[in-house]
Amino acid sequence: MVDVNERPAADAADEAYDGEHSEAWAVVVAVDGDLATVRVEDSGCGQCSAPGGCGGRLLARPACDARRTYRVVNGTGRVAGERVRVLLPARSVRRSAFAAYAYPLLALLGGALAGSELGGETGALAGALLGLGLGWLHLWRAEWRWRGDASLRPSIRR
């Protein structure tokens, strides 16, 4: 069993990984073929108290204190009990955030504005609900479209 308190040194896979990404330390809890189930120890960048840190993890802690488990590609052959870094391409984070937050909000506001022009207050409410529904459909469609894109998937690095 690997000591989970020991942070492994960087290896060649780390050096070869170029590009922006988010990362989190995790422990492999199970391996199933080329996939691994990992338990993420912390969320966010860990710079909450540092100058310029957003403090997002501090805000989320009361609502999300449970440790998270995810299935990720295990291209490095890690075994249960190992401490690993899970990398998520920044492109994936940006796309997901836009699809989940920005687009539905813009669709809701656009629907409300269009509805208010067409039917006053009742039209605004109906337009907002229609816009929110369209935002949800866009999110559902984006999830299906991006599901097969390997460049958006998290991966394990040592």
N, C-alpha and C positions, 0 to 999 in steps of 0.2 A: 504494500500500500504506500502511496506517495504522501509525503507530508504536505497537507493542504495549506500550511502557513508559509511554505517556501515558494517564492516567486522564481520560476525558471528563467534562466538567461535567454537572451534572444538567439535565434538560430537562423539558418540560411533562408527559411521560409519567410521570416519576418523581414529580412533585408530585401527579398524579392517582391514583397507586397508594396507596391507604390500606389499612391492615391489616397484621397481623404477617406477616413472611416471613423466610426464610433467604435469604442471597444469597452468590454467589461470582463472582469475576471469571473470565472465560473469553475465549477467542479463537475467532471463527467460522472453522472450517476448510473448510466446504462449505455451499452453499445449494441446496436442492431444493424449488422452489415456495414454499409458505408454511412450510416446515420448514428448520431450520438444524442442522448438526452443529457442536457447540461442544466445545472442549477446555478443561476446567476447570483453572485454574492451581493453586488451593489448595482444600482442603476445610475445613469448619468455619468458625467466625466470625472466626478470626484473633486471638482474645483469649487465647491460651494462656498467655502470660507475664504478662498483666495481673491485678491483684487481682480475684478472683472468677471468673477464667477456669477452665474445667474441665480444660484440658490434653489434651483428647481427640485433637486433631490430632497432638500429640507422641507419644501412645500408638499411634496408627494408622500413623504414618509408616514404621516398619520393615516392617510387613506390606503396606502399600498405597502404595508409593512411585511406582507408575506413574501417569502423568497419565490422567485419565478423559475419555472422549468421550461425549456424549449428543446425542440429537435433541430439539430443543425448537421450540416455535412461534416463528416469526420474524415477528411482527406489525408490527415496526418497519422492515422492509425492509433489514436489515443485510447486508453483503457479506463475502465471505471475507477474512480478514486483520484485520477490525475487532475491537477489544477491547470487550467488552460485560459488563454485569452480568446474571447469570441469577438470577431470583427464583423461589423455591419457597414457596408459601403454607404458613404454619406449621401450618394445619389438615391439610395433606397429610402433613407430617412426623409430627405426632402420631398420625394415623390409621395410617400405615404402621408406626410404631414399636410401637403397640399390637397391630396385627394380626400383625406378624412376631415380636415378642418376648413381650409380656405374655400374650396369649391362649394361645399354645401352651404357655407355662410353666404357666399356671394350669390348662389342660386336662391336662397331664402330671401335675401334683401332685394334682389332683382325681381323676384316674383311678387314681393310685397309692393314694390314701387309700381310695377306694371298693373297689378290688381287694383291699387288705389286710384290709378288714372282711369281704369275702366269701370270700377264699381264702388268707389268710396271706401269706407271702412270695412265693409263686408268683403269687398273685392280684394282689399289688402290682405285680410286674413286668409281668404281662399288662395290668393296668389302666393303668400308666404308658405302655406302648406303644400301647394303644388311645387314650388321651388325647392322646398326641403325634400319632397319626394324625389324630384329629379336629381338632387344632390346625392341622395341615398342610392339611387340607381347608378349614378356615375361611379360612386365608390364601389359598388358591387361589381360593375363591369371592369373597373380598373383592377380589382383584386383578381379576377379571372384572367385578364389580359397579362398581368405581370407574374402570375403564378409560375409560368414556365421559364422565366428569365433568370438564368443562373447568376447573372452579374448582380442581381439584387439580393441574393440569399446570404444569410450570415454564414460564417465559416470559422473553424477552429484554427488558431495559430498558437504556437508554443511560446 
